[in-house]
Amino acid sequence: MAGFFKSLLNKITNRAEIDWDEIEADLISSDLGISMTTAIIHELQGLGRSVSAEDVVATTRSHLAKRLAADFPPPHPRADGKPFVILVVGVNGTGKTTSSAKLGLWLTRRGHTVLLAAADTFRAAAVEQLQRWGERLSLPVVKGSPNADPSSVCFSAHQKAISSGTQFLICDTAGRIHTRHNLMEELGKIRRTLAKQDETAPHLTLLVVDATTGSNALQQAKEFHKASPLDGLIVTKLDGSGKGGIAVTIQDQLGIPPRFIGTGEEPEAFAIFAKEKFVAEIL
């Protein structure tokens, strides 16, 4: 979205009059949504003076900051020694399996022990993909037989994490189309299966959304939230695409905050969400 602000500055600078329709269209196309765009335009028009490009940028950033939640503390190992279970969900193509591995690396680099569960058993390459990541990043991976029940894979991995005293279990679930009822129902089954060995599990459910998909990501978040209550987002592809506003819109409309961001292909291109940095650098 930094690219969006740059183009906006170029459009407004040295113009005698503001083209409000054009600014409105630009804000909406940056995935900020109609309600937030309307609020920004009203505030700018209410300044009672000629509006500069800097005014537009500052007002937009102010609205984004107001709508985003305060920074969340990073996940911590549990005091009772049981695994902290993280469920990673999302549609295919958002970077879900890669994000699961990157999150595992992020946690191990903070001195925590991690186990990955390859519960995306519908996509043949997904298990192998997670295994390759596991080998590359020295992260243990639990997998089932081909086409195994994803719930059974999560159960076995949870069992192993408990017996080995592993601090974090990350379950990479099948990428599913959010309109497929049976696949969404399966998420509920996975949750119930995890709860059999620990009624408090899962402890964090994260939806992976692609920052470049815009309003479709909002619809995905709505459907996944119904099937499996979401605690936050992992926002991927924030690597200079000029997007990112959708994360603010999902937070604003559904109350689901961004928790982590992916900014590139490399394993290290992954960070915990920091509001001020996000608004200043990405937005």
N, C-alpha and C positions, 0 to 999 in steps of 0.2 A: 504493500500500500504506500510505501515511500515513493514509488513511481507515480502513484495517483496524485500525491500532494505536489510533486514536481510538475506534473502536467497541468495541475490546477493553477499553480503559481504562474506558469507561463501563459495560461489563458487569461488570467485576471490582470496581471501586471500591465501597466501602460494603457489600460482601457478606460475610457471616459465613464462608461456605465457598466454596472454589473448585469450580466444576463442570468437572472434568477432561475429560469427554466433549465438553462444549461448546467448550472451548479447543482440543481436538484437532481437532474439526470445523472450527473457524474457521481454524486454521493450514493444514489440508489445502486448504480452499476458497480460501486465498490463494496456491495453487499452489506451496507449499513441498515437497510430496511427502510420502509416508508415512514414509520412513526419517528424514528430517530432523525431521519433526514428532515422531516417537517419541523421537529423541535429545533434543529440547528438553523434552518432557514428563518424561522420565526425570531430566534434570538438575534440573528444578524440583522434582520430587517428592523428590529426594535432598537438598534443602537442609535438611531436618530442622526446618523451622519453618513458620509460616504464610506463604503466598506473596502478595505484593502485585501490583498491576497493573504497577508499575514493574519488578518482578522478571521478569515475563513478557516485557515489552518488551526489557529489557536482555539477557536470556538469548537471546531470538530474534535480536537484532541481533548478538550475539557469535557465534552459529552461522553466520549469514549471512556475516559478515566472515571467519570461518575457511575457509569453503568457496569464497569468491570468490578468483580469482587476483590477484596483485599487479598494479598498474597497468602496462600495456604502454606503451612509448614510441610516439609517433605515427609513422606511416609517413614515411620520409625518402627524398629523391631518391637514386638509386643513384650510387655513386662512379664507375662506368664510363660514366655518361652515358646509358645505355639506359633506356627507360621502365620505371617500376615499375607492373606490371599488377595491377589489382584486379578480381576477378570478383565481381559482386553477384548472388546467387541467392535464390530464395524462391518461395512460392506467390502467386497473384494475391490482391490485396486487403490485403497486409501493409504497403504503402507502399514497395515495392522501387524503382520508377522515381523516385519523389520522393526517396528516401534516396540514390540514386545522384547525383542533382543536388545535394542538400544536402552530400554528401561532397565533391563537386567544388568547391563554394563554400568549404567549410571549408579545403580545401587551397590554393585560390587566395588566400584571405585570409592565409595564412601564406607568401605569396610564391612559391608553386609554380605551374608551368604544367600545365594539365589538358586532356585530350581525352576526350570521352564517346563511347562506341560504343552505338548504338541496336540492340542485338541481340535485342530482344523483338519479333520479326517476326510472331509468331502473333496477337498482339492488335493489331488495326488501330489502335486509338487510342494504343497505347504509344509508338510512334515519334514521333507528333505531340506527345504529352505531353512526351517528353524534349526534343524540339525547342523547344517553348514554354519549358520550363525553361532550356534553353540560351540562348535569346534574352533571357529575363528576367535571367539571371545572367551574361551575356556569356561563356558557355562554348561552345567549338566542339563540334559533334556530327557524327559520321560515321554515315550511314545507308545501307542498301542499297535495292534495289527492293522493292516490295510482295511479301511472302511469300518474301523472299530467305533463303538458308541462313544461319542465325545465325553459323555458323562462318566463313563468307566475310566477313560484316560485321566480325567481330572481327579477322580476318586483315588486311582493308583498313585498319581503324583502327590496328592495331598497326604496319603498314607506314608509315602516315602519321606516327604518333607517333615512330617511329624516325628517319624522314627529316627531321622537323622539330625533333628534339631535345626533344620534349615530355617532361616529367618523370614525369607520371602518366597512365595510361590506365585509365579506369573502364568496364568492360563491363557494361551493364544487360541481363541475359539474360531469356529468356521466363519469365514466371510459370508455374510448372508444378505440377500436382497430384502430390504426392510418391508417389502409388501408380501413376502412369502410367510403366511401364517404358521405353517408347520415348523419352519426353521426358527422363527421367533419363539415359538413355544418351547423349542429345545433349550433355549437360554434359561427358561424357568426350571427345566429339569436339571441343568448343570448346577444352578444355584441350590436346588433342593439336595442334590447329591453331595455338594461341598458341605452343606449344613449337617449332614449325617455324622460327620466326624468332629465338627465344630459349629455349633448353632449360630455363632456370630459371623461365620464366613458366607460369602466373600466380604472383605473389609473395604475394598475400593473397586468400583466398576468404572472403567474408562472407555469412552467411545472415541475411536480414531476417525477424525474427519480430515478430508483433503481441503486445504484452504482455497484451492482453485475451483472447487465445484459450486461455490455460491449457495443459492437458495435451496438447492437439492440437499445440502448438508443439514439445513434446518429441518427439512422433512424427515431425513434419516434420524436425527436426534429425537424428534417427536415420537417416532414409531419405536425406536429402541428403548426410550424412556418408559413407554407403556409396558414393554415386554420384560425389561430388566432395569429397575431404577438405576439411573446413572449418577455417579458422584462427580464426574468431570470429563473433560475432553483432552485428548492428545491431538493437537493441531499440526498436521504435516504439510510439507511443501511450502514452508514460509521462507523460501530461499530466493527472494528477489522477484517473485511472481507479480508483485503489485497488489496482492490480495491479503486477506487477514481479517477483514471487517466481519466476516461471517461468525467468527468466534465471539465477537461482541454482541452480535444479534442473537445468537443462541443463548448467551448469558442473560441478555435483556429480556427475551421472550419466554425462556423456559427455566431460567435460574440454574443452568448447568454451566459451571465455570471452566475455563481452560486451566489445566493443571500442568501440562507439559507441552513443549513445542519441538517439532522437528524442522531443522533448517538446512538439511542437505543429505547427501547419500552416505557420507562417512559415519561410522558408529558414534563418533564423538559429537556429531552435529545434532545434539539433543540436549535440551535443558529444561529445568523446572520453570514454570511460567512466572515471570516477574512483571507486574503491571506497569510500573513506571518505565521500565526498559522497553516493554512491548509497545506502549503508546509513543515513546520518543523515537525508537529506532524502526520498528516494523510499521507502525501507523504514522 
